[in-house]
């Protein structure tokens, strides 16, 4: 695997080199000391993966990530002194396409822990980069498909799956919702458990709705956004409470959108709307198809607005999306759904 390091601190570069040397086929092909240098070097020799610092002179890691993801087929992992302290920048970079974030390995007592975290994340990204496409033939669909009014009028739950570029798309959608948006919302975003609390804190700054991590035993609640918060997979149990499962253990997407969507298709008896946003790979496509077959209104993000047109593309290929829309149009559609939705009591009666 060809890896590049972007960091202006010599001690950080040395620590990263030392960790990468423990894996025989990890090759550091170049080092850049600021974002502008990284962009220039990507033009000459794009790597498989870039370990990107956030705070650097000339051009920071957020802007460098934006330019690199937009112009080159390079995966970006944010590696910074304290991802938790830089949470706003971390999710800004993830909104532009960074896959994940981790603290920079340090010398001393914490070196083994931080090194192992870095290697674990690189290993996961490596699996994502090598996900094989299926042989499903793409179907031609219009972005302006007609809504099905019977689905819109029965919506009581919005389930959203997202990955690369997801934070920005999620913020765009959630920021449009009013404080009295009386629908339950559940989100599965590919983000490591170490950063899920920070992710929720950041989302709370983007929307008038309360956002919190989903805890085992929770129930989906109108007017509240619940976010998958561990490296295990969120799912809905037959008693309509939420829980987490490690299975499938070797699935490269954690937490998995497919696992959550499939559990909704199996156990959620009322209609709902499911949305699949930007992301690498195919996670969520099969689950979205299962929900469509159960009568849900299903939406995939359109290619033009995606940071990575992987997951929504897979859904379109499976004919799983009723509509294909931009984040702004998705928000408008979901708000319109609420206006058309009959008012229910807490027990589901009109």
The 8 nearest C-alpha neighbors of each residue, nearest first, counted from 0:
[[1, 25, 24, 26, 2, 47, 48, 125],
 [2, 0, 26, 47, 46, 27, 28, 25],
 [1, 3, 27, 48, 46, 49, 26, 47],
 [2, 4, 49, 29, 27, 28, 30, 50],
 [5, 3, 30, 50, 49, 6, 31, 51],
 [6, 4, 31, 51, 32, 30, 52, 50],
 [7, 5, 32, 52, 8, 4, 33, 31],
 [6, 8, 32, 33, 55, 9, 5, 31],
 [9, 7, 11, 10, 6, 12, 32, 13],
 [8, 10, 12, 11, 13, 7, 6, 14],
 [9, 11, 13, 12, 8, 14, 105, 15],
 [12, 10, 14, 8, 13, 9, 15, 103],
 [11, 13, 9, 15, 14, 10, 16, 8],
 [12, 14, 10, 16, 11, 15, 9, 17],
 [15, 13, 11, 17, 16, 12, 104, 10],
 [16, 14, 12, 18, 17, 13, 11, 19],
 [15, 17, 13, 19, 14, 18, 20, 12],
 [16, 18, 14, 20, 15, 19, 13, 21],
 [17, 19, 15, 20, 16, 21, 114, 14],
 [20, 18, 16, 21, 17, 22, 25, 15],
 [19, 21, 17, 22, 18, 16, 23, 25],
 [22, 20, 19, 18, 23, 17, 25, 16],
 [21, 23, 20, 25, 24, 19, 18, 118],
 [24, 22, 25, 21, 20, 26, 19, 0],
 [23, 25, 22, 0, 26, 1, 20, 19],
 [26, 24, 0, 22, 23, 19, 1, 27],
 [25, 27, 1, 2, 28, 0, 24, 19],
 [28, 26, 2, 3, 29, 1, 25, 4],
 [29, 27, 3, 26, 2, 1, 30, 46],
 [30, 28, 3, 27, 4, 31, 2, 40],
 [29, 31, 4, 5, 3, 32, 28, 6],
 [32, 30, 5, 37, 36, 33, 4, 6],
 [31, 33, 7, 6, 5, 36, 30, 34],
 [34, 32, 36, 55, 35, 31, 56, 58],
 [33, 35, 58, 63, 37, 36, 59, 60],
 [34, 36, 38, 37, 58, 33, 39, 57],
 [35, 37, 39, 34, 38, 33, 31, 40],
 [38, 36, 34, 40, 31, 35, 39, 41],
 [39, 37, 41, 35, 36, 40, 67, 34],
 [40, 38, 36, 42, 37, 41, 35, 43],
 [39, 41, 37, 43, 42, 38, 44, 36],
 [42, 40, 45, 44, 38, 43, 39, 37],
 [43, 41, 40, 39, 44, 45, 38, 71],
 [42, 44, 40, 41, 45, 39, 38, 46],
 [43, 45, 41, 42, 40, 46, 28, 29],
 [44, 46, 41, 42, 43, 73, 47, 71],
 [47, 45, 1, 48, 2, 3, 73, 44],
 [46, 48, 1, 73, 2, 74, 0, 45],
 [47, 49, 74, 2, 46, 75, 73, 3],
 [48, 50, 3, 75, 2, 51, 4, 76],
 [51, 49, 4, 76, 78, 77, 5, 3],
 [52, 50, 77, 5, 78, 49, 76, 60],
 [51, 53, 79, 78, 6, 60, 77, 5],
 [54, 52, 60, 59, 79, 61, 55, 51],
 [53, 55, 59, 52, 60, 56, 79, 6],
 [54, 56, 59, 33, 7, 53, 58, 57],
 [55, 57, 58, 33, 59, 54, 7, 34],
 [56, 58, 33, 35, 55, 59, 34, 36],
 [59, 57, 34, 35, 56, 33, 55, 62],
 [60, 58, 55, 54, 34, 61, 53, 62],
 [59, 61, 53, 63, 52, 62, 34, 64],
 [60, 62, 92, 64, 63, 59, 53, 65],
 [61, 63, 65, 64, 60, 59, 66, 58],
 [62, 64, 34, 60, 66, 65, 61, 67],
 [65, 63, 67, 61, 62, 66, 60, 68],
 [66, 64, 95, 62, 63, 68, 67, 69],
 [65, 67, 69, 63, 64, 68, 70, 62],
 [66, 68, 64, 70, 71, 69, 65, 63],
 [69, 67, 65, 71, 70, 66, 64, 96],
 [68, 70, 66, 67, 65, 71, 306, 72],
 [69, 71, 67, 68, 66, 72, 65, 73],
 [72, 70, 67, 73, 68, 69, 45, 41],
 [71, 73, 68, 74, 70, 45, 67, 47],
 [74, 72, 47, 71, 48, 46, 68, 75],
 [73, 75, 48, 49, 47, 72, 76, 97],
 [76, 74, 49, 97, 48, 98, 50, 73],
 [75, 77, 50, 99, 98, 97, 100, 51],
 [76, 78, 100, 51, 50, 52, 99, 101],
 [79, 77, 101, 52, 103, 51, 102, 50],
 [78, 80, 52, 103, 102, 81, 82, 53],
 [79, 81, 103, 102, 82, 78, 52, 104],
 [82, 80, 83, 84, 102, 79, 85, 103],
 [81, 83, 85, 84, 102, 79, 86, 101],
 [82, 84, 86, 81, 85, 197, 194, 89],
 [85, 83, 81, 82, 86, 87, 80, 197],
 [86, 84, 82, 83, 88, 87, 89, 81],
 [85, 87, 89, 83, 88, 84, 82, 197],
 [88, 86, 89, 90, 85, 91, 201, 84],
 [89, 87, 91, 86, 85, 90, 92, 61],
 [90, 88, 86, 92, 87, 91, 85, 93],
 [91, 89, 93, 92, 87, 88, 94, 86],
 [90, 92, 88, 94, 93, 89, 87, 95],
 [91, 93, 61, 95, 89, 90, 94, 97],
 [94, 92, 97, 90, 96, 95, 91, 164],
 [93, 95, 167, 164, 166, 91, 92, 96],
 [96, 94, 65, 92, 93, 164, 97, 64],
 [95, 97, 164, 93, 163, 94, 306, 68],
 [96, 98, 93, 75, 92, 76, 99, 95],
 [99, 97, 163, 76, 75, 96, 93, 74],
 [98, 100, 76, 97, 77, 190, 93, 101],
 [101, 99, 77, 76, 78, 82, 89, 102],
 [100, 102, 78, 82, 77, 117, 103, 79],
 [103, 101, 79, 81, 80, 78, 82, 104],
 [102, 104, 79, 80, 78, 105, 101, 11],
 [105, 103, 113, 114, 110, 14, 102, 15],
 [106, 104, 110, 103, 107, 109, 14, 113],
 [105, 107, 110, 104, 108, 109, 14, 111],
 [106, 108, 110, 109, 105, 111, 104, 112],
 [109, 107, 110, 106, 111, 105, 112, 113],
 [110, 108, 112, 111, 107, 113, 105, 106],
 [109, 111, 105, 106, 113, 107, 112, 108],
 [112, 110, 114, 113, 109, 115, 108, 104],
 [113, 111, 115, 109, 114, 110, 116, 104],
 [112, 114, 104, 116, 110, 115, 111, 109],
 [115, 113, 111, 117, 104, 116, 112, 110],
 [114, 116, 118, 112, 117, 113, 119, 111],
 [117, 115, 113, 119, 114, 118, 112, 120],
 [116, 118, 114, 120, 115, 119, 113, 121],
 [117, 119, 121, 115, 120, 116, 122, 114],
 [120, 118, 122, 116, 117, 121, 115, 123],
 [119, 121, 123, 117, 122, 118, 124, 116],
 [122, 120, 118, 124, 123, 119, 125, 117],
 [121, 123, 125, 119, 120, 124, 118, 126],
 [124, 122, 120, 126, 125, 121, 251, 119],
 [123, 125, 127, 121, 126, 122, 128, 120],
 [124, 126, 122, 128, 123, 127, 121, 129],
 [127, 125, 123, 129, 124, 128, 251, 130],
 [128, 126, 124, 130, 129, 125, 251, 123],
 [127, 129, 125, 126, 130, 124, 280, 279],
 [128, 130, 126, 127, 131, 125, 124, 280],
 [131, 129, 127, 128, 280, 126, 132, 281],
 [130, 132, 129, 133, 280, 128, 127, 281],
 [133, 131, 130, 134, 281, 280, 135, 313],
 [134, 132, 135, 131, 136, 313, 281, 130],
 [133, 135, 136, 132, 137, 131, 316, 317],
 [136, 134, 133, 137, 316, 317, 132, 313],
 [135, 137, 316, 134, 138, 317, 133, 318],
 [138, 136, 316, 135, 139, 315, 317, 318],
 [137, 139, 316, 140, 318, 136, 315, 317],
 [138, 140, 137, 141, 315, 316, 318, 142],
 [141, 139, 138, 142, 144, 315, 318, 323],
 [140, 142, 143, 144, 139, 323, 322, 145],
 [143, 141, 323, 144, 322, 324, 140, 301],
 [142, 144, 141, 145, 322, 323, 324, 140],
 [145, 143, 322, 141, 142, 146, 321, 140],
 [144, 146, 143, 147, 322, 321, 148, 142],
 [147, 145, 148, 144, 321, 322, 151, 150],
 [146, 148, 149, 150, 145, 151, 296, 321],
 [149, 147, 151, 150, 146, 152, 339, 153],
 [148, 150, 152, 151, 147, 153, 146, 154],
 [151, 149, 148, 153, 152, 147, 296, 154],
 [152, 150, 148, 336, 153, 154, 149, 147],
 [151, 153, 340, 339, 149, 150, 154, 148],
 [152, 154, 150, 151, 270, 340, 155, 149],
 [155, 153, 271, 270, 151, 152, 156, 340],
 [156, 154, 182, 271, 153, 183, 270, 157],
 [157, 155, 271, 183, 182, 184, 154, 272],
 [156, 158, 184, 272, 273, 271, 183, 185],
 [157, 159, 273, 185, 184, 186, 274, 272],
 [160, 158, 274, 186, 273, 275, 185, 187],
 [161, 159, 187, 275, 256, 188, 186, 276],
 [162, 160, 276, 188, 165, 277, 278, 275],
 [161, 163, 278, 189, 165, 188, 277, 164],
 [164, 162, 278, 96, 165, 98, 279, 277],
 [165, 163, 94, 96, 306, 95, 93, 166],
 [164, 166, 161, 162, 168, 163, 167, 277],
 [167, 165, 94, 169, 168, 164, 170, 90],
 [166, 168, 94, 170, 169, 165, 164, 171],
 [169, 167, 171, 165, 170, 166, 326, 172],
 [170, 168, 166, 172, 171, 167, 165, 173],
 [171, 169, 167, 173, 172, 168, 205, 174],
 [170, 172, 168, 169, 174, 173, 167, 326],
 [173, 171, 330, 169, 170, 174, 175, 326],
 [172, 174, 170, 175, 206, 176, 171, 169],
 [173, 175, 206, 205, 172, 171, 176, 170],
 [174, 176, 173, 172, 330, 177, 171, 206],
 [175, 177, 173, 174, 180, 178, 334, 206],
 [178, 176, 180, 179, 207, 175, 208, 174],
 [177, 179, 207, 208, 180, 176, 222, 206],
 [180, 178, 177, 181, 222, 208, 176, 207],
 [181, 179, 177, 222, 178, 182, 176, 337],
 [182, 180, 222, 221, 179, 183, 337, 223],
 [181, 183, 221, 222, 155, 156, 180, 184],
 [182, 184, 221, 156, 220, 222, 223, 219],
 [185, 183, 224, 157, 158, 156, 223, 225],
 [184, 186, 225, 158, 224, 226, 159, 157],
 [187, 185, 226, 159, 160, 158, 188, 225],
 [186, 188, 160, 227, 256, 226, 159, 161],
 [189, 187, 161, 162, 190, 160, 186, 165],
 [188, 190, 162, 254, 253, 161, 187, 252],
 [191, 189, 188, 99, 195, 192, 194, 253],
 [190, 192, 193, 194, 230, 195, 189, 229],
 [191, 193, 229, 195, 194, 230, 228, 190],
 [194, 192, 191, 195, 196, 229, 197, 190],
 [195, 193, 197, 192, 196, 191, 198, 190],
 [194, 196, 198, 192, 228, 197, 193, 199],
 [197, 195, 199, 198, 194, 200, 212, 228],
 [198, 196, 200, 194, 195, 199, 86, 201],
 [197, 199, 195, 201, 196, 200, 194, 202],
 [198, 200, 202, 196, 201, 197, 211, 203],
 [199, 201, 197, 203, 198, 202, 196, 204],
 [200, 202, 198, 204, 199, 203, 197, 87],
 [203, 201, 199, 205, 204, 200, 198, 206],
 [202, 204, 200, 201, 205, 210, 206, 199],
 [203, 205, 202, 201, 206, 200, 207, 199],
 [206, 204, 202, 174, 203, 170, 201, 173],
 [207, 205, 174, 208, 173, 203, 204, 202],
 [206, 208, 178, 177, 209, 174, 176, 205],
 [209, 207, 206, 178, 223, 210, 222, 224],
 [208, 210, 223, 224, 203, 207, 211, 222],
 [211, 209, 224, 203, 225, 223, 199, 208],
 [212, 210, 225, 199, 226, 224, 213, 209],
 [211, 213, 226, 228, 225, 227, 214, 199],
 [212, 214, 225, 226, 227, 228, 211, 217],
 [215, 213, 217, 216, 212, 242, 241, 228],
 [216, 214, 242, 241, 217, 243, 213, 240],
 [215, 217, 240, 241, 214, 242, 218, 213],
 [218, 216, 241, 240, 214, 215, 213, 219],
 [217, 219, 240, 220, 241, 239, 216, 213],
 [220, 218, 183, 217, 221, 184, 240, 185],
 [219, 221, 183, 223, 218, 222, 182, 184],
 [222, 220, 183, 182, 181, 223, 219, 184],
 [221, 223, 181, 182, 183, 180, 220, 208],
 [224, 222, 209, 221, 220, 183, 210, 208],
 [223, 225, 210, 184, 185, 209, 211, 226],
 [224, 226, 185, 213, 211, 212, 210, 186],
 [225, 227, 186, 212, 213, 185, 228, 187],
 [228, 226, 187, 213, 233, 212, 229, 186],
 [227, 229, 195, 212, 192, 226, 213, 230],
 [230, 228, 192, 231, 227, 254, 191, 195],
 [229, 231, 253, 192, 254, 191, 232, 228],
 [230, 232, 245, 229, 244, 254, 243, 253],
 [231, 233, 254, 244, 243, 255, 245, 253],
 [232, 234, 243, 259, 242, 227, 231, 254],
 [235, 233, 259, 242, 262, 241, 243, 258],
 [234, 236, 241, 262, 239, 240, 263, 242],
 [235, 237, 239, 238, 240, 241, 234, 266],
 [236, 238, 239, 266, 235, 240, 265, 267],
 [237, 239, 236, 240, 235, 266, 241, 218],
 [240, 238, 236, 237, 235, 218, 241, 266],
 [239, 241, 218, 216, 217, 236, 238, 235],
 [242, 240, 235, 217, 216, 215, 234, 236],
 [241, 243, 215, 234, 233, 216, 235, 240],
 [244, 242, 233, 232, 231, 234, 215, 245],
 [243, 245, 232, 246, 231, 233, 242, 234],
 [244, 246, 231, 248, 247, 232, 243, 230],
 [247, 245, 248, 244, 232, 231, 249, 250],
 [246, 248, 250, 249, 245, 244, 232, 258],
 [247, 249, 246, 245, 250, 231, 251, 244],
 [250, 248, 247, 251, 246, 252, 245, 253],
 [249, 251, 252, 247, 248, 253, 255, 246],
 [252, 250, 123, 249, 126, 253, 127, 124],
 [253, 251, 255, 250, 254, 189, 282, 127],
 [254, 252, 255, 230, 189, 231, 251, 232],
 [253, 255, 232, 230, 231, 189, 252, 256],
 [256, 254, 253, 252, 257, 258, 232, 259],
 [255, 257, 283, 259, 160, 258, 187, 282],
 [256, 258, 283, 286, 260, 255, 259, 282],
 [259, 257, 261, 255, 256, 260, 262, 234],
 [258, 260, 234, 262, 256, 257, 261, 233],
 [259, 261, 286, 263, 257, 262, 258, 256],
 [260, 262, 286, 264, 258, 263, 259, 257],
 [263, 261, 265, 259, 235, 264, 260, 234],
 [264, 262, 267, 260, 266, 265, 261, 235],
 [265, 263, 261, 290, 262, 266, 267, 289],
 [264, 266, 262, 263, 261, 267, 268, 237],
 [265, 267, 263, 237, 264, 268, 262, 236],
 [268, 266, 263, 269, 264, 265, 239, 270],
 [269, 267, 266, 270, 265, 264, 263, 293],
 [270, 268, 267, 271, 155, 153, 154, 156],
 [271, 269, 154, 295, 153, 155, 294, 268],
 [270, 272, 154, 156, 295, 155, 157, 296],
 [271, 273, 296, 157, 295, 297, 156, 154],
 [274, 272, 158, 297, 157, 159, 298, 296],
 [273, 275, 159, 298, 299, 297, 158, 160],
 [276, 274, 299, 160, 159, 311, 161, 298],
 [275, 277, 161, 300, 160, 299, 311, 274],
 [276, 278, 305, 307, 165, 161, 308, 164],
 [279, 277, 163, 162, 307, 310, 309, 161],
 [278, 280, 309, 307, 310, 163, 162, 281],
 [279, 281, 309, 310, 282, 130, 127, 278],
 [282, 280, 310, 313, 284, 309, 283, 279],
 [283, 281, 284, 257, 310, 256, 280, 255],
 [284, 282, 257, 256, 286, 285, 287, 281],
 [283, 285, 314, 287, 286, 313, 282, 281],
 [286, 284, 288, 287, 283, 289, 257, 314],
 [285, 287, 257, 260, 261, 289, 283, 288],
 [286, 288, 284, 290, 289, 285, 319, 283],
 [287, 289, 319, 291, 285, 286, 290, 292],
 [288, 290, 286, 292, 287, 291, 264, 285],
 [291, 289, 293, 287, 264, 292, 295, 288],
 [290, 292, 295, 288, 294, 293, 289, 297],
 [291, 293, 289, 290, 294, 288, 295, 319],
 [294, 292, 290, 291, 295, 264, 289, 270],
 [293, 295, 291, 292, 290, 296, 270, 150],
 [296, 294, 291, 271, 290, 270, 272, 293],
 [295, 297, 272, 150, 291, 321, 271, 273],
 [298, 296, 273, 320, 321, 272, 274, 295],
 [297, 299, 274, 322, 320, 323, 321, 273],
 [300, 298, 275, 323, 311, 320, 274, 276],
 [301, 299, 324, 276, 325, 323, 311, 275],
 [300, 302, 324, 323, 325, 303, 304, 299],
 [301, 303, 305, 304, 308, 300, 312, 311],
 [302, 304, 301, 305, 325, 306, 308, 300],
 [303, 305, 302, 301, 325, 306, 300, 326],
 [306, 304, 277, 307, 302, 308, 303, 301],
 [305, 307, 164, 96, 277, 308, 95, 304],
 [308, 306, 305, 278, 277, 309, 279, 163],
 [309, 307, 305, 302, 312, 277, 311, 310],
 [308, 310, 279, 280, 312, 278, 307, 311],
 [309, 311, 281, 313, 278, 312, 280, 282],
 [312, 310, 314, 299, 313, 309, 300, 275],
 [311, 313, 315, 309, 314, 310, 308, 316],
 [314, 312, 316, 310, 311, 315, 281, 284],
 [313, 315, 284, 311, 317, 319, 312, 316],
 [316, 314, 318, 312, 317, 313, 319, 320],
 [317, 315, 137, 313, 314, 318, 138, 136],
 [316, 318, 314, 319, 315, 313, 135, 288],
 [319, 317, 315, 316, 320, 314, 138, 288],
 [318, 320, 288, 314, 317, 287, 315, 291],
 [321, 319, 297, 298, 322, 299, 318, 315],
 [320, 322, 297, 298, 296, 319, 144, 323],
 [323, 321, 298, 320, 144, 324, 142, 299],
 [324, 322, 142, 299, 301, 300, 298, 320],
 [325, 323, 301, 300, 328, 329, 322, 142],
 [324, 326, 328, 301, 300, 327, 304, 329],
 [327, 325, 329, 328, 172, 168, 330, 171],
 [328, 326, 330, 329, 325, 172, 331, 171],
 [327, 329, 331, 325, 330, 326, 324, 332],
 [330, 328, 326, 332, 327, 331, 324, 325],
 [331, 329, 172, 333, 327, 328, 332, 334],
 [332, 330, 328, 334, 329, 333, 335, 327],
 [331, 333, 335, 329, 330, 334, 328, 336],
 [334, 332, 336, 330, 335, 331, 329, 337],
 [333, 335, 337, 331, 336, 332, 330, 338],
 [334, 336, 332, 338, 337, 333, 331, 339],
 [337, 335, 333, 151, 339, 334, 338, 340],
 [336, 338, 340, 334, 335, 339, 333, 154],
 [337, 339, 335, 336, 340, 334, 341, 152],
 [340, 338, 152, 336, 337, 335, 341, 151],
 [339, 341, 152, 337, 338, 153, 336, 154],
 [342, 340, 343, 339, 152, 349, 153, 338],
 [341, 343, 349, 340, 344, 348, 347, 181],
 [344, 342, 349, 348, 347, 341, 345, 346],
 [343, 345, 348, 347, 346, 349, 342, 341],
 [344, 346, 347, 343, 348, 221, 349, 220],
 [347, 345, 344, 348, 343, 349, 342, 220],
 [346, 348, 344, 343, 345, 349, 342, 269],
 [349, 347, 344, 343, 346, 345, 342, 341],
 [348, 343, 342, 344, 347, 341, 346, 345]]
